[in-house]
Each structure stands twice: as C-alpha cells, then as structure tokens.
Amino acid sequence: MIEFMKSIAKQAGAIALAGQLELQKKRIHTKGNARDLVTDTDRAVEEFICSRIRERNRRYDNRRYHT
C-alpha cells in the first residue's frame, strides 16, 4: 500500500508541476470564500488521486465527501 501511495503522490506531483508552469493560462476559482482558491490543476490532481484509489479499491467513493 505504501508503494502504491508513493506512486500516486509522484504522479500527482508531476501533474501539479506541469499545471503550475501554465498557471497563467488556467482558471482560478474559489471554493467557500474569496481566500479559498482552487485552480483547474487542483481539480485535475484531486480527480487523478481519487480515480487511482477507486481503481485499486472499488469500494472507495469520494462523492460522499462532496456536498
């Protein structure tokens, strides 16, 4: 399990780095308030991590954490 999580973290880091290099072209959103920023890259990283966990463990469902 630790190797699996390390692999996901490295791949997610690569996605985040690539997104940061193009941050000027990305859209920036807010979550709850004007100080709680989230970029398209943040959302892509979150979706990547969740999808990898779901692939490994079909019982995982991140929808219960989003309202």
C-alpha positions as CSV (number, residue, x, y, z in Angstrom):
1,M,0.0,0.0,0.0
2,I,2.8,2.4,0.8
3,E,4.4,1.9,-2.6
4,F,1.0,2.5,-4.2
5,M,0.6,5.8,-2.4
6,K,4.1,6.9,-3.2
7,S,3.4,6.2,-6.9
8,I,0.2,8.2,-6.8
9,A,2.0,11.1,-5.0
10,K,4.8,11.3,-7.5
11,Q,2.4,11.2,-10.5
12,A,0.1,13.8,-8.8
13,G,3.2,16.0,-8.2
14,A,4.1,15.8,-11.9
15,I,0.5,16.9,-12.8
16,A,0.7,19.8,-10.3
17,L,4.1,20.9,-11.5
18,A,3.0,20.9,-15.2
19,G,-0.1,22.8,-14.2
20,Q,1.9,25.4,-12.3
21,L,4.1,26.0,-15.3
22,E,1.0,27.0,-17.2
23,L,-0.9,28.8,-14.3
24,Q,-1.2,32.0,-16.3
25,K,-3.4,30.1,-18.8
26,K,-5.5,28.3,-16.1
27,R,-8.7,29.5,-14.5
28,I,-8.7,30.1,-10.8
29,H,-11.9,29.6,-8.8
30,T,-13.0,30.0,-5.2
31,K,-14.4,27.3,-3.0
32,G,-16.1,28.7,0.1
33,N,-14.8,32.3,0.1
34,A,-12.5,34.6,-1.8
35,R,-9.4,33.4,0.1
36,D,-10.1,29.7,-0.6
37,L,-8.7,29.4,-4.1
38,V,-8.7,26.3,-6.3
39,T,-7.3,26.0,-9.9
40,D,-8.2,23.7,-12.7
41,T,-4.9,21.9,-11.9
42,D,-6.0,21.4,-8.3
43,R,-9.2,19.8,-9.5
44,A,-7.2,17.6,-12.0
45,V,-4.9,16.4,-9.3
46,E,-7.8,15.6,-7.0
47,E,-9.6,13.7,-9.7
48,F,-6.4,11.8,-10.6
49,I,-5.8,10.7,-7.0
50,C,-9.4,9.7,-6.4
51,S,-9.6,7.8,-9.6
52,R,-6.5,5.8,-8.9
53,I,-7.8,4.9,-5.4
54,R,-11.1,3.9,-6.9
55,E,-9.4,1.7,-9.4
56,R,-7.5,0.0,-6.7
57,N,-10.4,-0.3,-4.3
58,R,-13.8,-0.3,-5.9
59,R,-15.4,0.4,-2.5
60,Y,-13.9,3.9,-2.3
61,D,-16.3,6.6,-3.4
62,N,-15.3,10.2,-3.0
63,R,-18.8,11.5,-3.7
64,R,-19.7,11.1,-0.1
65,Y,-17.2,13.8,0.8
66,H,-18.6,16.4,-1.6
67,T,-21.9,18.1,-0.9
